[in-house]
Amino acid sequence: MKTQTPLARGLAARLKATREAKGSSVLDVAEAIGISHRALASMENGDYAPNWWQMYQLACHYSVGPGWLAFGDAEDPAS
């Protein structure tokens, strides 16, 4: 069984929570940023880390800062 680091768990949780808060499906978001829905689901499960471009695309799609999405830094998207 693969263990996740706290950083990976945090990223996965922020990805999923942000998508759900926006009312989007995995398929809709994946299609909007040009990745497979399986890749996005793997990111949300913490099995796969997005590369810098995917992280940027996700942050733009969700209207949050990439630093917050990646690390929980700087800003709270709810504010």
Helices and strands as residue ranges (DSSP letters): H 6-21, H 26-33, H 37-44, H 52-62, H 66-71
